[in-house]
Amino acid sequence: MPAETQHPEPSREDVLAAESPPAHQDPPADSAPAPEGQDPRRWHALWVTLVVGFMTLLDVSIVSVALPSLRSDLGTSPATVQWVVSGYALTFGLALVPAGRLGDAYGRRRMFLIGLVAFVLCSAAAGAAPSAELLVAARLAQGLAAGCLAPQNSALIQQLFRGAERGRAFGFFGATVGISTAIGPVLGGVLLALASGPGGWRWIFYVNVPIGVLAFVLAVRLIPRRPPGEEHGRIDVPGVLLLGAGAFTVLLPLVQAESGGLARLWWCFPIGIVLLVAFVRWQQRVVRGGGEPVFDPRLVTSTRGYAPGVALGTVYFLGFSGIWLTFALFFQTGLGWSPLQSGLAVTPFAVGSASAAVVAGRLVERFGRALTVAGLTGVVLGLSGTAIVIATVPPEVTGWAIAPTLLLGGIGGGFVISPNITLALRDVPVAMAGSAGGALQTFQRFGGAIGTAALPALFYLVLGATDDRYPLAAAAALGVAVAASLAALVIGAFDWRHDRREGRAPGREGGQGKGRAHDEADHEADHEADHEADHEAHRHSHGHAARPG
């Protein structure tokens, strides 16, 4: 798959304003000469990256169901064993933006392969860990590896796909995000049931090894190299350090919330905010000096759709990530269900989300932001109905009674995640796709960390205030998820209104223009993209196609 083409480096202003390749570049068939971004193997490469992405996201939630047996086998404290989950989430979030920038600068294929090798080795180390301390260390390293992989997924979609195909590819990506998050407890319960007895929890990590090895072999063959001789760019080390320190100090109290982190580490929040403000100011200074920032602030200020997409995703994940732990607490602690039963109870949401995300990928170019508005409406109705059912029906029929409302919420969720990713990144230059996608996922991690801390905290608060009335506690926690979805709905509705006011009618890749001020830049970008496609086809016809490099 040909990667970034070799041509003189445009100014960053031109790149930000102009990169939006026209939909008519799509080839009629995979066997035809492939213009830039249309390699015949692109769909095979996508499936490899999605399988790897599924593994990394699954490891956020699948370990939760194994914590009791893990703690028993290793003889450790609840606070230590909690780091097996929270440590992975912490380092995962820290690596996303720097890894995205490294992929942009040094090659997404290279970063993907390095991250995949590290993830497989760390999975094996976690499975073989003889002590809780070594297991936590392996999980911290595994999170860093997962954070290196995640931004390459969205960046490779930006690089390999054009037109309506990009929406479909992001649809599959969104389905992967949704189903991996929702199905983690189910798969964890199945693995523990199959590998019962002491040490059975180790297979939750070992299962990544054969899948990762096969994925590596396929990725080497299918993911494109960088063109030889292409300049790498430079890495803004001070920016990386400021961002890493700021994200760490903000995330640490959140991921440690279950063990009292919010009370003990509250002072991290003001320090983290100061560091992140310093990071933004440093990035602005780097841009003014003509340097290469870790994250270009103009992605937020000058790239249409990116800022509302990031805001919507952050708020939505605040509720979306927190509901799974709420359900696990309610079903396992309140109703006495097994981890497998608890996971199966929320399967309707996972099925609805995965199915709708694939369909949404085909519809996003036609309906645009209206699709996420409709999806968020479904999420609000579905989760509200689930909260009402849990609070009112007898516990013995709860699992069956919530199936229709969870299915509705899942279908709505499928129309949120993948379209929002597509709409947030549609006008982002391919040259910045890694850092932009990494930042988008970082803010989703922030939202997820807040939700994972807030919803269980409210669950226990209501439980203590109502003399252990678990249905009311679960309904109250779901109410927070509903409120977060409503906030996301407001953001989506304003963005939809803004699109309609600017005349951005759905149906054209890259949105419907970025306003009259950008029309001339768009024309130049389209002309350049056509020239590159013709040049590539000419090279193929003379047997001099660019070798993968």
N, C-alpha and C positions, 0 to 999 in steps of 0.2 A: 504494500500500500504506500503510494507516494506520500511523503509527509510534506512539511512546509517547503514551498518552492523557493528556488534561489533567484532573487532579484534584489535590486538595490533597496536598502532599508528605508521605508518612508518615515516621515516624522511621526512622533507618537500622536500628535494632534490629528494628522490625516488618518492614522490607523483607527483612532477612537471614533472619528466621524464617519469613516467611509467603508469599513469592512462589513459588507452585507452581500455575499455572492448571490447572484440571481438564481431563481428556481429553475430557469430553463437550461442550466448546465447539466441537469441529471441525464445520464446516458440512457438510451433505450433498452439496453440489456447489459448484463455483467460481462458478456463476451466482447463488447465493443471497447475500443481504446478508451482508457479511463482518464478523464480530466482530473484536475486537482480535487481531492476530497471524494473521489468516486472510484476507489479501488474495487475490483471484482470480489476481493475477499473480505470486504468491510463487514458484512453481516456475520461471517464466521469469527472474525476478530472481536466483534461486539459480544458474542455469546461467551467467549473466553473471559473477557473482562467482567461481564455480568456475573459469571459463576464465582470469580474471585471476589467481586464486590459483595455478593451474597454471603460468602464465608466471613468476610471481615465485619459486616454489619450484624450477622447472626451471633457472632461472639460477644456482642454487647449484652444480649439478653439470655442466651442459651445457658450461660454459666449460673444464672441466678437460681435455677431449680436444683443445682448440685451443691449449693452452699452448705446445707445441713450435713450431708454425707462427707463432704470435703473437710468440714470442721472436725467431724468425729474421727476421720482417718488420720488427720495431721495433728490432732490434739491442740488446737490453737484457739485464740479468743475471737469473739464476734467482730471486734474492731479490726483485727488483723485480716480475717477472712474477707471482710468487706472490701479490702483493697484489691482483692482478686477481680472484683467487678469495677469498682470506682477507679482503680489505677489504670485499667485498660481504657476506660472512657476518657480519663484525664489526658493521657499521652496521645490518644487518638486525636482529640481536639487540638492539642498543641501543634501537631505536625502538619495539619491540613494546608494552611496558607503557605508556609515555607516550602513544603513539598510540591505544591502547585507551581510556585515560582521556579523551583529547580527543574521541574518538568518542562516548563516553558523555555528555560534557558539551555538545558543540557539534553533534552530529549525525553518525551513522555514514555517511549518504549524502554529506555534505559532505566528511568525511575520506577516504572512498573515492574520490570524484571528484578531489580535490586530489592524493592519492597516485597515482592512475592517470595524470593528466596529467604529473606529475613523472617517473613511471617511463618513460613513452613518450619524453619529451624526453631523459632521461638515457640511454636505450637508443640513441637516434639519435646522441647525443654520443659514446657509447662506440664505436659503429660508425665514426664519422667521425674519431676521435682520431688526430692525426698523430704523437703521441709516447706513450711508455709512461707518462710522468708524467700527461698529460692523460687517458689511458685509466683510470689508477688513480683519479684524481679523479672521473671520471664514474661509475666503479663504486661508489665510496664514496657518492656522492649517490643512485645507483640503489638501493643497499641501504637507505638511509634511506626512500626512497619505497616500497620493498617492505615494509619494516617498518610503514609507515603503513597499508598495505592489509591485511596479514594478520589483525590482530585484528578488523577490521570483518567479515570473513567469518564467523567463529564467532559474533560478536555479532548479526549480521543473522539468522542461523539461529535464535538464541535469541528474537529479536524477532518473526520472521515465522511460526514454526511452533510447533505445540502437539501434545501427545499422541504417538501413534505416528509421525506425520509428522516430528516433530523427529528421531527416531531414524533414519528413512530419509534425511533431509537430511544428518545427520552421517555417515551411511554413504557418501553420495556425496562428502562433504568428506574423509573418511578415505581413500577410493579415490583422490582427487586427490592427497593428500599422499603416499600410497604409490607411485603410478605415476609421479608427477613426479620423485620422488627416484631411482627405479630406472631410468627410461627416459631420463634425461638423457644418459648416455654414448651411447646408441643414436642419439637424434636428433642429437646433436652430430656423431657419425660420419657420419650420412646427409647433414647439411648441408655438412660439409667435403668429402664425396665429390662432391656436386652443384656446389659452388662451389670447385673445386680451383684451385690457382695462388696467386700472391701476393695477399694481401688477402682470401682466401676466408673467413678467420675473422671478418671484419666482419659477415657475414650472420647469425652467431649472435646479434648484437645487433639488426641491422636487422629481423629477422623479427618482433620484438616490436611494431614501429611500426604496421603495418596492423591487426594483431590488436587492439592497444590502442586505436586510433582507433575501430574498430567497437564494441569493448566500451564505450567511453565514450558513444557515441551511444545504445546500448541501455540503459546504466546510468542515463542522464539520464531516460529514459522509464519505467523499471521500478522503480528503487529509491525507496522512500518518503522524502519530506521530513519534517522535524520539524513537529509542529503549531505554528501561529503563536502567538507569545506565550509559549511554554514557556521557563521559566528555564534558563539555560545552566549554572549552577553555576560554581565557581571551580577554577582549576588550582593545585595545590600546587607552586609553583616550587622551593622548597628540596628537596622530596621528589624532584622530577624530576632535579635536579642531583646529589643524593646517589646515586640509583639509577643514573643515567647514568655517573657517575664510578666507582662500584663495579663495575658490569657491564663497563665498558671495561677496567679494570685486571685483572679476572679473565679476560676473554676474550682479551685481547691476546696473552699468552704461548701460549695454546692455538692460536689461528689462525696464529701464527707458528712453530708447533712444527717444521714441515718445514725451516725455515731456522735452526734452533737457538734458537728463542724460549724454550723451557723452561729452557735453561741460562742464557741471557743475561738473561731477564726474570723469573726466579723470584721476585724481590723484589716483583713486582706482586701475587702471591697474598695475602700477609698484609695489604697495604694495601687490596686489594679487599675482603677479608673484614671489615676494620674499617669500611670505608665502608658495606658492606651491612648490618652490624649497626646502624650509626648510622641508616641508612635505616629499618630496622624500628622502632627506638625512636622516631624522628621520626613515623612513621606512627601509632604507638600514641598519641603525644602529640596529634596532629591529631585523631584519633578522640575522645579524651577531651575535647577542646575543642569538639566538635561541628562540626569542619571537614570538608572533602572531601579525603580522602587520594588519592594516586596509586593506591595499592593498599591496600584495606582489610584489615588483618590478620585480621579476623573471618571472612574468606572461608576462611582456613586453620583457625582455631580453632572456628568455629561453623557452618560449612556442610558438611553431611554429604557425604562422598565426594570433596570437592575436594582435600584434602591427599593421600590415597592415590592419587588420579588423577594429580596432579602428580608425585609420587614415582615411580609406575610408568612414566609417560611419559618422565621424565628418564632413568631407568636403561635403559629399552628403547631409546631413541634413542642411548644410548652405544654399543650394539652395532650397531643398525640402520644408523646413519649411517657407521660405520667400515668395514663390509664392502665397500662399493662401491669405495673406493680400494684396498682389499686385492685384490679381484678384478682391478681394472685393472692393478695392479702385477704380479700373478701372470701374467695372460694376455698382457699386452703386453711386459713386461720378461723374464719367465721363459720364456714359450712363443713369443714373437715374433709375436703376433697383431696385427692392425690394430685401431684403436679401434672400428671397426664390428663386427668379429668379437668383440671383447671385450664390447661392449654386448649383442650378440645372445646371447651365452652365458648372461647372467643374465636374459634375457627371461622364462623360466619363473617366476621369483620375482615379477616385475612383473605378469605375467598372473594368477597365483594371488592376489596381494595385491589387485589391483583388483577381481577378480571376487568374492572373499570379502568385501571391505569393503562392497560394495553389498548382498550378502545379509545381512551382519551388522547393517546398519542396520535391517533389518526384524525381526531377532531379538532385538535388545538389550533391548527392553521386555519381552520374554517370559522371557529367561534371565538378564539382568542381568550381574553380575560373573562368573558362571560361564562366560560366553562368552569373556571375556578370559583366564581360566584355561585353557580348552581351547585357545584360540589360541596362548598362550605355550608350552603343551606341544608344539604342532605346530612352533613356531619352534625350540624346543630340539632336537627330534628331527630336523627338516630340516637345520639348520645342523650338528648333530653328524654326521649322515650325509654331508653335503657335505664336511666336513673329513676324514672317514675315506676317502671316495672319492678326493679329491685326493691324499691321502698314499699311496695304495696302487695306483691304476690307472695304466697307461701314459699319458704325456702326450698322445699322439695321439688317445686316446678320451675324454679328460677332459671335453670340452664336452658330449658326449652322455651320459656316465655320471652327471654331476651334475644333469641335467635333472629327474629324478623327485624328488630330495631338495630341490632348489631350489623346485620346485613345491609340495611339502609345506610348506616353510618360508614360502613366499609366502602360501599359503592361511591358515596360522596367523597370519602378520602382518596379514592382512586382518581377522582377528577380534580384533586388538589395538587398532589405532590408532583407528578410528572409534568402536567401543564405549567405549573409554576416554575419548575426548573427551566423548561423550554422558553417561557416568556421572559424570565429573568436574564437568560444568557443569549437570547436571540440576536441582540445587537452588540454583543461583546466581541471584540476582535479575536480571531483564532490565536494570534500571538500572545494574548493575555488570558486564554481560556483556562489554563491551569490555576493561576492565582485567583481568578474570578470564581471558578467553581469551588476552589478550596475555601475562599472566604464565605461563599454561600453556605457550604456545609459546616463551617466553623460556627456561624451564627445559629444554625439549626442545632448544633451541639450545645451552645449556650442555652437556647430555649429548652432543649431536652433535659439538660442538667437542672434547670430551674423547676421544670415540671416534675421531674423525678423526685426532687426534694419537697416541693410544695404539696403535691397531691397526697402522698403518704402521711405527711405531717398533719394535714387537715383531717385525714382519715382517723389517725390516732387521737387527735384533739376532740373530734365529735364522739369517738368511741368512749373516751373518758367522761365526757359530759352527759352521755345518754345511758350510762350503766350498761355498756357493751352491746348496744344495738347496732350490730354489724350492717344491716341493710341501710340504715340511715347514714352511717359513716361512709359507706360506699357511694350512696347517692350524693352526699355533700361533696365528696372528692370529684365525682363526675361532673358536678356543677361547675367546678373550676375549669375543667376541660371544655365544657360548653361555653363558658365566658371567654376562654382563649380563642375558641373557634369563631365566636361572634366578633371579637376584635379583628381577627384575620378577615372575616367577611366584610367588615367596614373598610379595611385597607383595600381589599379586592374590588369592592364597589366603587371606591374613589378612583382607583386606577382604571377601571373599566369606563367610568364616566370621562376621565381624562383622555383615554384613547378615542372615544366617540367624539369628543369635542375637537380633537385634533384631526379627525377624519382617518384614523388608522383602522380602516375596515379590514377584518380578518381575511386571510387568503394569500398573502404574500410573505415569503420567508423574510425574516429580519424585521417583522412588523410592517407597518404601513408608512415607512418613512419616519424621520425623526424631527419633522417640522420643516418649514420652508428653508430655514437656514442651512439645512443639511442636504437639500436636493442636489446641488451641484456636486458635493462630495460623493453622494450616492451614485451619481452618473459616472464619475471618474472611477469609483470602485468597481462598478459593473463592467466598464470598458476594460479595466485592467484584468478582471477575472476572466472575461471572454478571451483576451489576448493570451493569458496563461493557459487556458484550456486548449486553444488552437495550437499553441506552441507545444504542449504536451502531446497532443494527438499527432502532430507532425513528427515528433521524435519517435513515437511508437511506429508510425508508418515506415520509417527508415531503419527500424531495428535498433534504435539507440535509446530505448526507454531508460529512464534513470534507474540505475540499480538501487535496491533498498540500501539506505546508508544512514 
